[in-house]
Amino acid sequence: MSTPASDFLRVVTERGYLHQCTDLEGLDAHARSGPITGYIGFDCTADSLHVGSLVSIMLLRWLQKTGHKPVVLLGGGTSRIGDPSGRDESRQLLTDEQIATNMAGIGKVFQKFLTFGDGPTDAIMVNNADWLDDLAYIPFLRDFGRHFSVNRMLTFDSVRLRLEREQPLTFLEFNYMILQAYDFLELARRMNMTLQMGGSDQWGNIVNGVELARRVDGRQLFGLTTPLVTTAGGEKMGKTAKGAVWLNEERLSAYDYWQFWRNTADQDVGRFLRLFTELPLAEIERLERLEGQELNDAKKVLADAATALCHGEAAAANAAEIARRTFEEGALDSGLPTLEISEAELRAGLPAFELFRRAGLAESNAEARRLVRGKGARLNDKIIEVEDVRITSDDLQDGMLKLSAGRKRHVLVRPA
């Protein structure tokens, strides 16, 4: 297909969001005919989303920015089962109270990226428990189960990969794709939903929904997926040595979020600018042509823009200033992540490796010891030579300690 005529699909293709579509030309024509309503589903497995969900969130944002209506579907019902896609084992079953708490936390993420309201292109948030909880089992199987072939369901990645690895797949999980397909049909009936989007691992589930609506109601629906985004090193987006890169500040500070983007690999800068910012493409092309030390400027632009979207422009500017003072002036700034240690402990002293572990700069004591042996651990910008040297209150500077793992990860330690 040539360049799409609709603004939405033009953005999707130019910026790298498109992986698969059930009918690209049909969806392009549909998007030109007037505002369409599209959704992405998010199960409530934690009280925040992380960067691994950010492509989907940005896709909803672009849907709205190009004149269409985004819908966030929270899986209050399907979270009771757990999506088997991309999993080697069953998810831990959550209580209704845990799901409600997680739903509230996830809802706060979308308030930062979408405009909610009652207008024709304002975002809305819905909960699939509203219809799934009331389903009667036998009538549901009779009306909808007959449209699904077990033979075909076994070919979808979410099922096939689990079976090939000889990992158990419960009947509960096997039902997930049927419920997700039913969600699409129900949303089409309730609010004229015509588009479901999601990651590439959701392709089979989305196609099921498109086909179910055609068979049951004769509706034409569309599905679109985004590519799996990995870093240049092959890691999945959203994971670091320190853990998940969360989108809620209660889970991860704006400064640490800024630093995550600032530490982007050189090869990823242009792609991440397209996916995770709204900078014009011409400006992105200029930035990705930079080389050497100048490429760091592009990484700072990426960090500023991505953090402003998630935490606001003031938080992004503050994080950038903290980083400037820390790295360019060597200042100890109170905006860095902080660990409080009792005065009594500091007076007695703690082994360096233990303090680095407690500060979150190493996952374990063994990892902290390796960090010291590799000359990657610093105290107040000086390399620590001995892994079990005791760090005490005598090492305080301006009332604090500055711990550094490499040149980009820092934590301040204060006496409590």
Secondary structure, DSSP 8 states (H G I E B T S, - for coil): --S-SSHHHHHHHHTT--SEES-HHHHHHHHHSS--EEEEEEE-SSSS-BGGGHHHHHHHHHHHHTT-EEEEEEETTGGGT---TT-SS------HHHHHHHHHHHHHHHHHHS-BSSSTT-BEEEETHHHHTT--HHHHHHHHGGG--HHHHTTSHHHHHHHHTT----HHHHTHHHHHHHHHHHHHHHH---EEEEEGGGHHHHHHHHHHHHHHH----EEEEE---B-TTS-BTTEETTEE-BSSTTTS-HHHHHHHHHT--GGGHHHHHHHH----HHHHHHHHT--GGGHHHHHHHHHHHHHHHHH-HHHHHHHHHHHHHHHHS----TTS-EEEE-HHHHHH-EEHHHHHHHTTSSSSHHHHHHHHHTT-EEETTEE---TT-EE-GGG-BTTBEEEEETTTEEEEEEE-
